[in-house]
Amino acid sequence: MTAAAPNVVKVAAAVILASNGDVLLAQRPHGKVYAGYWEFPGGKLEPGETARHALDRELREELGLTVTRAAPWLVRRYVYPHAHVELHFFRVLAFDGEPHGHDGQAFAWQNPCGFTVEPLLPANAPIIEALRLPTIYGITMASELGEASFLQRLERALDSGLRLLQVREKTWPADRLQAFTERVLALAQRFHATVLLNGSVEQARAWGCHGVHWTARALAEATEKPRDLVCGASCHSASEISRTGELGVDFAVLGPVARTPSHPEAAPIGWRAFADMITNTTVPVFALGGLNRTDLDTAIDHGAHGVALRSGAWRS
């Protein structure tokens, strides 16, 4: 006889962000499972309730906060000994009130790059990693700008805060691409930025890159994520986004959202379709295609982690 599938407990979880990037964690009170562990605030969905409605209700009832801006972000599924949970994480970007625990629980604002409270609920580990991921992903375009000019713009962008970039020069021979990549890495090292190579895993390792960026074709052919590299992937459909989750890829890029000069033949999907394609994504997704830094808020409101930029990343 086949055992009945366990019930999945759906939970709305809040990643409450301060202006300095800190996030709010709550300590589970005595009398609850995993008492004393730290977690992102939230609570179970009531019958007929959406995740967003549950988020608003829980933060109002448990913390005394009124949410004024929140965006869907990631879904995390985890099997605890006592329950199977599906956590719907939202980034809470604006709220009214000051947090205070109605159950007497403690709270702490924490920097995602170095949490000082422990222990943390085990389901939260990938969420913490995603929080450390920058919201701007720059893509090189030295072929169009000229190598010397591009490297000058790259240095300015790094100095202004860019911390994640992809080396993508598809028409260059391997020797020229390697030499260019080494120059990019030397600049990035000064600013502690992460560099991914749009190429093979073997090239990324051999040239000293921090990670590899897969094309949609490479994503389809992959059987596992390289454990020693950060891994991003280009996607054009909901099924490809789902594939990134199956492989545990660190992030995905989806587009084109708007029309782009580099691919004028590609029909833009628009923000509504973008949001639909990444519904319930388990990996952070960057919006790509015809975008600028000024589109970041719009992208986040539609569920994106951030924006991936080519020309928009290198404007003076």
Secondary structure, 3 states (H helix, E strand, C coil): CCCCCCCEEEEEEEEEECCCCCEEEEECCCCCCCCCCEECCEEECCCCCCHHHHHHHHHHHHHCCEEEEEEEEEEEEEECCCCEEEEEEEEEEEEECCCCCCCCCCEEEECCCCCCCCCECHHHHHHHHHHCCCCEEEECCHHHHCHHHHHHHHHHHHHCCCCEEEECCCCCCHHHHHHHHHHHHHHHHHCCCEEEEECCHHHHHHCCCCEEEECHHHHHHCCCCCCCCEEEEEECCHHHHHHHHHHCCCEEEECCCCCCCCCCCCCCCHHHHHHHHCCCCCCCEEEECCCCHHHHHHHHHCCCCEEEECHHHCCC
